Amino acid sequence: MSFYKRRRPKPEEEKCADPAKARARALDALASREMSSAQLYERLCYGFTEQAAAAAVAEMVELDCVNDDRYAEARRAADHRGSTVRGL
């Protein structure tokens, strides 16, 4: 029995195309934990169009809020310690 609902992507016509809202959602997601650009893009694609999600991820990378090298290093260090990346 699972306690978590599996998120289903919205139909394309119900997805939001506003890049400003996608940017705000990206900042909210990044406030809770470090993640790679691919993880952020995948998460944003649940509620936003691919273009809005890609624009938000590109801006987060440009602002250095998302850094795949930093994420990989943190993941490697967490795996070495035997802990999770969530607490970064």
N, CA, C and O atoms as a Tinker XYZ file with bonds, in Angstrom:
   352  protein
     1  N      0.842000   -1.181000    0.000000    73     2
     2  CA     0.000000    0.000000    0.000000    64     1     3
     3  C      0.881000    1.236000    0.000000    63     2     4     5
     4  O      1.799000    1.358000    0.811000    81     3
     5  N      0.602000    2.122000   -0.889000    73     3     6
     6  CA     1.395000    3.333000   -1.009000    64     5     7
     7  C      0.674000    4.505000   -0.347000    63     6     8     9
     8  O     -0.536000    4.670000   -0.503000    81     7
     9  N      1.413000    5.299000    0.376000    73     7    10
    10  CA     0.836000    6.465000    1.031000    64     9    11
    11  C      0.927000    7.710000    0.170000    63    10    12    13
    12  O      0.321000    8.735000    0.482000    81    11
    13  N      1.672000    7.622000   -0.898000    73    11    14
    14  CA     1.876000    8.768000   -1.752000    64    13    15
    15  C      1.107000    8.591000   -3.048000    63    14    16    17
    16  O      1.092000    7.506000   -3.629000    81    15
    17  N      0.478000    9.649000   -3.491000    73    15    18
    18  CA    -0.184000    9.606000   -4.787000    64    17    19
    19  C      0.863000    9.819000   -5.864000    63    18    20    21
    20  O      1.737000   10.677000   -5.743000    81    19
    21  N      0.761000    9.048000   -6.889000    73    19    22
    22  CA     1.658000    9.246000   -8.021000    64    21    23
    23  C      1.092000   10.390000   -8.858000    63    22    24    25
    24  O     -0.066000   10.361000   -9.275000    81    23
    25  N      1.925000   11.387000   -9.093000    73    23    26
    26  CA     1.478000   12.534000   -9.874000    64    25    27
    27  C      1.318000   12.156000  -11.331000    63    26    28    29
    28  O      2.189000   11.519000  -11.923000    81    27
    29  N      0.220000   12.549000  -11.887000    73    27    30
    30  CA    -0.012000   12.325000  -13.308000    64    29    31
    31  C      0.114000   13.654000  -14.025000    63    30    32    33
    32  O     -0.405000   14.669000  -13.560000    81    31
    33  N      0.799000   13.651000  -15.149000    73    31    34
    34  CA     0.901000   14.906000  -15.898000    64    33    35
    35  C     -0.481000   15.368000  -16.357000    63    34    36    37
    36  O     -1.345000   14.559000  -16.696000    81    35
    37  N     -0.663000   16.675000  -16.359000    73    35    38
    38  CA    -1.916000   17.238000  -16.846000    64    37    39
    39  C     -1.970000   17.087000  -18.361000    63    38    40    41
    40  O     -0.931000   17.024000  -19.018000    81    39
    41  N     -3.171000   17.030000  -18.911000    73    39    42
    42  CA    -3.269000   17.065000  -20.376000    64    41    43
    43  C     -2.662000   18.360000  -20.899000    63    42    44    45
    44  O     -2.693000   19.380000  -20.210000    81    43
    45  N     -2.121000   18.330000  -22.086000    73    43    46
    46  CA    -1.398000   19.476000  -22.649000    64    45    47
    47  C     -2.229000   20.763000  -22.630000    63    46    48    49
    48  O     -1.693000   21.845000  -22.388000    81    47
    49  N     -3.529000   20.646000  -22.884000    73    47    50
    50  CA    -4.375000   21.852000  -22.918000    64    49    51
    51  C     -4.604000   22.457000  -21.541000    63    50    52    53
    52  O     -5.017000   23.612000  -21.442000    81    51
    53  N     -4.348000   21.706000  -20.480000    73    51    54
    54  CA    -4.511000   22.226000  -19.119000    64    53    55
    55  C     -3.209000   22.763000  -18.528000    63    54    56    57
    56  O     -3.221000   23.365000  -17.455000    81    55
    57  N     -2.112000   22.556000  -19.202000    73    55    58
    58  CA    -0.820000   23.015000  -18.684000    64    57    59
    59  C     -0.685000   24.527000  -18.849000    63    58    60    61
    60  O     -1.173000   25.112000  -19.816000    81    59
    61  N     -0.022000   25.129000  -17.897000    73    59    62
    62  CA     0.200000   26.564000  -17.901000    64    61    63
    63  C      1.402000   26.893000  -18.798000    63    62    64    65
    64  O      2.410000   26.187000  -18.772000    81    63
    65  N      1.290000   27.953000  -19.579000    73    63    66
    66  CA     2.363000   28.348000  -20.485000    64    65    67
    67  C      3.098000   29.596000  -19.995000    63    66    68    69
    68  O      3.943000   30.132000  -20.712000    81    67
    69  N      2.792000   30.058000  -18.799000    73    67    70
    70  CA     3.385000   31.288000  -18.274000    64    69    71
    71  C      4.771000   31.007000  -17.695000    63    70    72    73
    72  O      4.888000   30.305000  -16.690000    81    71
    73  N      5.836000   31.554000  -18.324000    73    71    74
    74  CA     7.190000   31.304000  -17.813000    64    73    75
    75  C      7.426000   31.890000  -16.415000    63    74    76    77
    76  O      8.234000   31.359000  -15.653000    81    75
    77  N      6.730000   32.973000  -16.075000    73    75    78
    78  CA     6.907000   33.570000  -14.749000    64    77    79
    79  C      6.397000   32.622000  -13.659000    63    78    80    81
    80  O      7.018000   32.491000  -12.604000    81    79
    81  N      5.272000   31.968000  -13.919000    73    79    82
    82  CA     4.750000   31.009000  -12.953000    64    81    83
    83  C      5.650000   29.784000  -12.867000    63    82    84    85
    84  O      5.846000   29.232000  -11.784000    81    83
    85  N      6.195000   29.360000  -13.993000    73    83    86
    86  CA     7.126000   28.226000  -13.996000    64    85    87
    87  C      8.388000   28.583000  -13.215000    63    86    88    89
    88  O      8.926000   27.749000  -12.486000    81    87
    89  N      8.856000   29.812000  -13.366000    73    87    90
    90  CA    10.038000   30.274000  -12.626000    64    89    91
    91  C      9.767000   30.260000  -11.127000    63    90    92    93
    92  O     10.617000   29.825000  -10.349000    81    91
    93  N      8.595000   30.730000  -10.714000    73    91    94
    94  CA     8.241000   30.744000   -9.295000    64    93    95
    95  C      8.167000   29.318000   -8.744000    63    94    96    97
    96  O      8.625000   29.052000   -7.633000    81    95
    97  N      7.593000   28.410000   -9.520000    73    95    98
    98  CA     7.504000   27.005000   -9.091000    64    97    99
    99  C      8.885000   26.378000   -8.999000    63    98   100   101
   100  O      9.145000   25.574000   -8.104000    81    99
   101  N      9.771000   26.740000   -9.920000    73    99   102
   102  CA    11.144000   26.231000   -9.883000    64   101   103
   103  C     11.851000   26.688000   -8.610000    63   102   104   105
   104  O     12.542000   25.899000   -7.965000    81   103
   105  N     11.680000   27.950000   -8.250000    73   103   106
   106  CA    12.298000   28.454000   -7.022000    64   105   107
   107  C     11.744000   27.745000   -5.797000    63   106   108   109
   108  O     12.491000   27.441000   -4.867000    81   107
   109  N     10.442000   27.477000   -5.787000    73   107   110
   110  CA     9.845000   26.735000   -4.676000    64   109   111
   111  C     10.442000   25.338000   -4.572000    63   110   112   113
   112  O     10.767000   24.873000   -3.480000    81   111
   113  N     10.583000   24.675000   -5.709000    73   111   114
   114  CA    11.133000   23.316000   -5.715000    64   113   115
   115  C     12.580000   23.307000   -5.242000    63   114   116   117
   116  O     12.993000   22.416000   -4.499000    81   115
   117  N     13.345000   24.298000   -5.674000    73   115   118
   118  CA    14.758000   24.353000   -5.305000    64   117   119
   119  C     14.966000   24.772000   -3.853000    63   118   120   121
   120  O     16.022000   24.516000   -3.276000    81   119
   121  N     13.964000   25.413000   -3.267000    73   119   122
   122  CA    14.080000   25.819000   -1.863000    64   121   123
   123  C     14.055000   24.599000   -0.948000    63   122   124   125
   124  O     14.617000   24.625000    0.147000    81   123
   125  N     13.400000   23.527000   -1.402000    73   123   126
   126  CA    13.282000   22.359000   -0.540000    64   125   127
   127  C     14.481000   21.421000   -0.640000    63   126   128   129
   128  O     14.828000   20.753000    0.334000    81   127
   129  N     15.117000   21.369000   -1.812000    73   127   130
   130  CA    16.284000   20.488000   -1.939000    64   129   131
   131  C     17.049000   20.802000   -3.216000    63   130   132   133
   132  O     16.528000   21.413000   -4.149000    81   131
   133  N     18.291000   20.368000   -3.226000    73   131   134
   134  CA    19.147000   20.477000   -4.410000    64   133   135
   135  C     18.680000   19.455000   -5.435000    63   134   136   137
   136  O     18.361000   18.321000   -5.077000    81   135
   137  N     18.637000   19.840000   -6.700000    73   135   138
   138  CA    18.278000   18.891000   -7.749000    64   137   139
   139  C     18.982000   19.250000   -9.040000    63   138   140   141
   140  O     19.439000   20.379000   -9.224000    81   139
   141  N     19.064000   18.280000   -9.929000    73   139   142
   142  CA    19.712000   18.511000  -11.220000    64   141   143
   143  C     18.743000   19.242000  -12.142000    63   142   144   145
   144  O     17.546000   19.328000  -11.870000    81   143
   145  N     19.283000   19.764000  -13.231000    73   143   146
   146  CA    18.441000   20.471000  -14.188000    64   145   147
   147  C     17.418000   19.519000  -14.814000    63   146   148   149
   148  O     16.286000   19.920000  -15.082000    81   147
   149  N     17.804000   18.273000  -15.046000    73   147   150
   150  CA    16.872000   17.295000  -15.614000    64   149   151
   151  C     15.733000   16.988000  -14.640000    63   150   152   153
   152  O     14.580000   16.866000  -15.054000    81   151
   153  N     16.048000   16.864000  -13.363000    73   151   154
   154  CA    15.006000   16.610000  -12.365000    64   153   155
   155  C     14.047000   17.790000  -12.273000    63   154   156   157
   156  O     12.834000   17.604000  -12.188000    81   155
   157  N     14.588000   18.992000  -12.290000    73   155   158
   158  CA    13.751000   20.190000  -12.222000    64   157   159
   159  C     12.853000   20.284000  -13.449000    63   158   160   161
   160  O     11.665000   20.583000  -13.327000    81   159
   161  N     13.405000   20.033000  -14.619000    73   159   162
   162  CA    12.626000   20.080000  -15.858000    64   161   163
   163  C     11.488000   19.061000  -15.805000    63   162   164   165
   164  O     10.352000   19.375000  -16.158000    81   163
   165  N     11.793000   17.860000  -15.372000    73   163   166
   166  CA    10.775000   16.809000  -15.283000    64   165   167
   167  C      9.666000   17.212000  -14.320000    63   166   168   169
   168  O      8.486000   17.001000  -14.601000    81   167
   169  N     10.042000   17.782000  -13.201000    73   167   170
   170  CA     9.051000   18.208000  -12.214000    64   169   171
   171  C      8.167000   19.329000  -12.762000    63   170   172   173
   172  O      6.953000   19.326000  -12.555000    81   171
   173  N      8.774000   20.277000  -13.455000    73   171   174
   174  CA     7.999000   21.393000  -13.998000    64   173   175
   175  C      7.067000   20.962000  -15.127000    63   174   176   177
   176  O      6.006000   21.557000  -15.317000    81   175
   177  N      7.452000   19.946000  -15.865000    73   175   178
   178  CA     6.637000   19.491000  -16.997000    64   177   179
   179  C      5.300000   18.896000  -16.561000    63   178   180   181
   180  O      4.414000   18.719000  -17.397000    81   179
   181  N      5.132000   18.584000  -15.274000    73   179   182
   182  CA     3.841000   18.087000  -14.812000    64   181   183
   183  C      2.755000   19.149000  -14.952000    63   182   184   185
   184  O      1.614000   18.826000  -15.282000    81   183
   185  N      3.095000   20.400000  -14.705000    73   183   186
   186  CA     2.071000   21.445000  -14.716000    64   185   187
   187  C      2.276000   22.551000  -15.719000    63   186   188   189
   188  O      1.421000   23.423000  -15.868000    81   187
   189  N      3.419000   22.526000  -16.420000    73   187   190
   190  CA     3.730000   23.598000  -17.357000    64   189   191
   191  C      4.073000   23.019000  -18.722000    63   190   192   193
   192  O      4.466000   21.858000  -18.838000    81   191
   193  N      3.921000   23.834000  -19.744000    73   191   194
   194  CA     4.300000   23.394000  -21.083000    64   193   195
   195  C      5.808000   23.178000  -21.136000    63   194   196   197
   196  O      6.546000   23.698000  -20.300000    81   195
   197  N      6.254000   22.418000  -22.111000    73   195   198
   198  CA     7.689000   22.142000  -22.245000    64   197   199
   199  C      8.487000   23.424000  -22.441000    63   198   200   201
   200  O      9.598000   23.547000  -21.926000    81   199
   201  N      7.931000   24.380000  -23.182000    73   199   202
   202  CA     8.635000   25.643000  -23.425000    64   201   203
   203  C      8.779000   26.451000  -22.145000    63   202   204   205
   204  O      9.847000   27.003000  -21.880000    81   203
   205  N      7.720000   26.528000  -21.347000    73   203   206
   206  CA     7.784000   27.274000  -20.091000    64   205   207
   207  C      8.742000   26.602000  -19.118000    63   206   208   209
   208  O      9.509000   27.277000  -18.430000    81   207
   209  N      8.700000   25.275000  -19.058000    73   207   210
   210  CA     9.599000   24.540000  -18.168000    64   209   211
   211  C     11.054000   24.727000  -18.585000    63   210   212   213
   212  O     11.924000   24.952000  -17.743000    81   211
   213  N     11.313000   24.633000  -19.883000    73   211   214
   214  CA    12.691000   24.801000  -20.381000    64   213   215
   215  C     13.199000   26.209000  -20.116000    63   214   216   217
   216  O     14.363000   26.386000  -19.756000    81   215
   217  N     12.347000   27.211000  -20.287000    73   215   218
   218  CA    12.757000   28.594000  -20.031000    64   217   219
   219  C     13.085000   28.801000  -18.554000    63   218   220   221
   220  O     14.057000   29.476000  -18.218000    81   219
   221  N     12.276000   28.222000  -17.679000    73   219   222
   222  CA    12.516000   28.359000  -16.242000    64   221   223
   223  C     13.812000   27.668000  -15.834000    63   222   224   225
   224  O     14.588000   28.213000  -15.049000    81   223
   225  N     14.050000   26.467000  -16.366000    73   223   226
   226  CA    15.284000   25.740000  -16.043000    64   225   227
   227  C     16.493000   26.508000  -16.566000    63   226   228   229
   228  O     17.500000   26.627000  -15.868000    81   227
   229  N     16.404000   27.027000  -17.779000    73   227   230
   230  CA    17.525000   27.795000  -18.344000    64   229   231
   231  C     17.841000   29.014000  -17.480000    63   230   232   233
   232  O     19.008000   29.340000  -17.266000    81   231
   233  N     16.812000   29.680000  -16.990000    73   231   234
   234  CA    17.056000   30.846000  -16.127000    64   233   235
   235  C     17.673000   30.430000  -14.796000    63   234   236   237
   236  O     18.551000   31.123000  -14.282000    81   235
   237  N     17.229000   29.314000  -14.233000    73   235   238
   238  CA    17.800000   28.845000  -12.970000    64   237   239
   239  C     19.271000   28.453000  -13.145000    63   238   240   241
   240  O     20.087000   28.676000  -12.250000    81   239
   241  N     19.601000   27.875000  -14.287000    73   239   242
   242  CA    21.000000   27.535000  -14.575000    64   241   243
   243  C     21.823000   28.808000  -14.725000    63   242   244   245
   244  O     22.935000   28.901000  -14.206000    81   243
   245  N     21.274000   29.784000  -15.436000    73   243   246
   246  CA    21.980000   31.056000  -15.651000    64   245   247
   247  C     22.239000   31.772000  -14.328000    63   246   248   249
   248  O     23.291000   32.386000  -14.146000    81   247
   249  N     21.276000   31.693000  -13.402000    73   247   250
   250  CA    21.417000   32.341000  -12.095000    64   249   251
   251  C     22.209000   31.484000  -11.097000    63   250   252   253
   252  O     22.411000   31.891000   -9.953000    81   251
   253  N     22.651000   30.309000  -11.527000    73   251   254
   254  CA    23.395000   29.360000  -10.710000    64   253   255
   255  C     22.576000   28.817000   -9.534000    63   254   256   257
   256  O     23.137000   28.407000   -8.518000    81   255
   257  N     21.258000   28.818000   -9.677000    73   255   258
   258  CA    20.402000   28.160000   -8.689000    64   257   259
   259  C     20.422000   26.655000   -8.912000    63   258   260   261
   260  O     20.226000   25.874000   -7.981000    81   259
   261  N     20.661000   26.258000  -10.155000    73   259   262
   262  CA    20.790000   24.854000  -10.520000    64   261   263
   263  C     22.171000   24.679000  -11.134000    63   262   264   265
   264  O     22.545000   25.382000  -12.073000    81   263
   265  N     22.916000   23.732000  -10.589000    73   263   266
   266  CA    24.254000   23.460000  -11.098000    64   265   267
   267  C     24.441000   21.943000  -11.053000    63   266   268   269
   268  O     24.545000   21.356000   -9.976000    81   267
   269  N     24.483000   21.321000  -12.219000    73   267   270
   270  CA    24.579000   19.864000  -12.277000    64   269   271
   271  C     25.874000   19.338000  -11.678000    63   270   272   273
   272  O     25.885000   18.263000  -11.078000    81   271
   273  N     26.960000   20.078000  -11.831000    73   271   274
   274  CA    28.229000   19.650000  -11.228000    64   273   275
   275  C     28.145000   19.687000   -9.702000    63   274   276   277
   276  O     28.620000   18.772000   -9.029000    81   275
   277  N     27.545000   20.741000   -9.162000    73   275   278
   278  CA    27.380000   20.857000   -7.713000    64   277   279
   279  C     26.472000   19.743000   -7.187000    63   278   280   281
   280  O     26.739000   19.159000   -6.136000    81   279
   281  N     25.401000   19.455000   -7.927000    73   279   282
   282  CA    24.494000   18.375000   -7.529000    64   281   283
   283  C     25.222000   17.028000   -7.537000    63   282   284   285
   284  O     25.072000   16.235000   -6.608000    81   283
   285  N     26.004000   16.772000   -8.576000    73   283   286
   286  CA    26.725000   15.503000   -8.677000    64   285   287
   287  C     27.721000   15.350000   -7.529000    63   286   288   289
   288  O     27.857000   14.268000   -6.958000    81   287
   289  N     28.406000   16.420000   -7.200000    73   287   290
   290  CA    29.364000   16.370000   -6.094000    64   289   291
   291  C     28.648000   16.129000   -4.772000    63   290   292   293
   292  O     29.111000   15.336000   -3.951000    81   291
   293  N     27.528000   16.800000   -4.560000    73   291   294
   294  CA    26.773000   16.610000   -3.328000    64   293   295
   295  C     26.223000   15.191000   -3.258000    63   294   296   297
   296  O     26.206000   14.583000   -2.188000    81   295
   297  N     25.782000   14.670000   -4.375000    73   295   298
   298  CA    25.254000   13.303000   -4.424000    64   297   299
   299  C     26.358000   12.290000   -4.126000    63   298   300   301
   300  O     26.149000   11.324000   -3.392000    81   299
   301  N     27.540000   12.526000   -4.710000    73   299   302
   302  CA    28.666000   11.635000   -4.473000    64   301   303
   303  C     29.063000   11.658000   -2.995000    63   302   304   305
   304  O     29.317000   10.613000   -2.395000    81   303
   305  N     29.113000   12.844000   -2.425000    73   303   306
   306  CA    29.494000   12.965000   -1.018000    64   305   307
   307  C     28.445000   12.310000   -0.112000    63   306   308   309
   308  O     28.793000   11.658000    0.872000    81   307
   309  N     27.174000   12.482000   -0.445000    73   307   310
   310  CA    26.111000   11.879000    0.353000    64   309   311
   311  C     26.157000   10.362000    0.247000    63   310   312   313
   312  O     25.966000    9.668000    1.245000    81   311
   313  N     26.407000    9.843000   -0.940000    73   311   314
   314  CA    26.508000    8.396000   -1.115000    64   313   315
   315  C     27.703000    7.845000   -0.343000    63   314   316   317
   316  O     27.645000    6.748000    0.214000    81   315
   317  N     28.780000    8.615000   -0.317000    73   315   318
   318  CA    29.975000    8.193000    0.404000    64   317   319
   319  C     29.716000    8.135000    1.908000    63   318   320   321
   320  O     30.199000    7.239000    2.600000    81   319
   321  N     28.948000    9.105000    2.400000    73   319   322
   322  CA    28.611000    9.131000    3.828000    64   321   323
   323  C     27.508000    8.149000    4.169000    63   322   324   325
   324  O     27.321000    7.798000    5.334000    81   323
   325  N     26.772000    7.702000    3.152000    73   323   326
   326  CA    25.667000    6.799000    3.398000    64   325   327
   327  C     24.384000    7.527000    3.745000    63   326   328   329
   328  O     23.440000    6.921000    4.252000    81   327
   329  N     24.344000    8.816000    3.476000    73   327   330
   330  CA    23.121000    9.578000    3.764000    64   329   331
   331  C     22.453000    9.934000    2.433000    63   330   332   333
   332  O     22.867000    9.482000    1.366000    81   331
   333  N     21.408000   10.758000    2.534000    73   331   334
   334  CA    20.677000   11.141000    1.331000    64   333   335
   335  C     21.006000   12.578000    0.937000    63   334   336   337
   336  O     21.554000   13.339000    1.734000    81   335
   337  N     20.670000   12.938000   -0.286000    73   335   338
   338  CA    20.930000   14.277000   -0.795000    64   337   339
   339  C     19.861000   15.246000   -0.299000    63   338   340   341
   340  O     20.078000   16.458000   -0.304000    81   339
   341  N     18.736000   14.739000    0.119000    73   339   342
   342  CA    17.604000   15.587000    0.507000    64   341   343
   343  C     17.997000   16.647000    1.541000    63   342   344   345
   344  O     17.485000   17.765000    1.489000    81   343
   345  N     18.860000   16.334000    2.442000    73   343   346
   346  CA    19.204000   17.258000    3.519000    64   345   347
   347  C     20.251000   18.295000    3.175000    63   346   348   349
   348  O     20.780000   18.944000    4.077000    81   347
   349  N     20.569000   18.476000    1.906000    73   347   350
   350  CA    21.618000   19.450000    1.554000    64   349   351
   351  C     21.222000   20.849000    1.835000    63   350   352
   352  O     22.000000   21.772000    1.591000    81   351
